[in-house]
Amino acid sequence: MKSKKINQVDFYYHSTSPKEGIGFVRDFDEFLSLFVDKKNIDRSTLYINKALIVAIHTRIDQRKDYYQYFHSDEYATMMSQAKEMALLCYWIVKYKPLFQKENVMEKHFIDYNCTINEKLSLFLIESICAFTF
């Protein structure tokens, strides 16, 4: 994230460090473990495209910088956690970083009329709402 004093002249996006990307992948994997436990999903049928998870992290970080730059006046305005989680859900649905074995994936779609990515996003929204209200 940029410093709290941002001028238009020196506003350029700087990528996150590899350490931050690895931390995001680790946090995502922990949340995914909670998801599969709560929804009784066989983890061995689930595959993660970690490059897409890192891309999602980059997209969210870019939006944080954009938000801070365009919404700050005298003081820095930071994006809320709810907005950050909404972006996470959006990019999970858009990029679809999770996939399952073909027969499991097809059965899941027939049973729920969605992919595992949409189901994970819904779980994330429900989890946030449980803590908010």
C-alpha positions, -999 to +999 in steps of 0.1 A: +000+000+000+011+035-006+021+059+021-006+081+035+007+112+016+000+105-021+006+131-048-006+126-083+029+130-096+043+100-077+012+077-078+023+045-095+012+011-084+039-010-068+033-047-067+031-065-034+061-085-022+063-122-028+060-127+010+026-109+010+014-131-019+025-163-001+007-151+030-025-144+010-023-179-005-018-194+030-048-174+044-069-185+014-060-221+020-069-218+057-103-203+048-108-230+021-101-257+048-128-242+070-152-241+040-146-278+030-151-288+067-183-269+071-198-279+037-186-316+039-166-314+007-140-340+000-108-320-001-091-346-023-114-337-052-106-300-050-077-284-068-065-248-065-048-227-092-024-208-069-013-185-097-049-173-099-051-168-061-020-146-064-036-127-093-067-121-071-045-108-043-029-084-068-062-072-081-075-065-046-043-046-037-045-026-069-081-016-060-070-006-024-044+018-039-070+031-064-096+036-036-071+054-014-059+077-042-093+087-055-112+088-021-086+106+000-087+143+007-065+158+034-064+124+052-060+090+037-092+071+032-088+033+034-111+008+018-133-010+043-130-047+051-164-053+036-154-038+003-122-059+003-143-091+010-167-081-018-138-078-042-125-112-031-158-128-038-160-110-072-126-122-083-132-158-071-164-159-092-147-142-122-113-161-122-127-195-108-094-205-091-110-237-077-119-268-097-128-303-090-126-337-107-149-338-137-175-362-123-176-343-089-178-309-106-207-320-129-226-335-099-220-304-079-234-282-107-265-305-111-271-305-074-265-268-066-267-251-100-234-234-094-196-241-093-175-246-062-163-210-067-197-195-064-204-217-034-172-205-017-181-169-024-215-174-008-198-190+022-175-160+025-204-136+024-224-156+050-193-157+072-189-120+071-226-114+077-225-137+108-198-115+124-214-082+113-249-086+126 
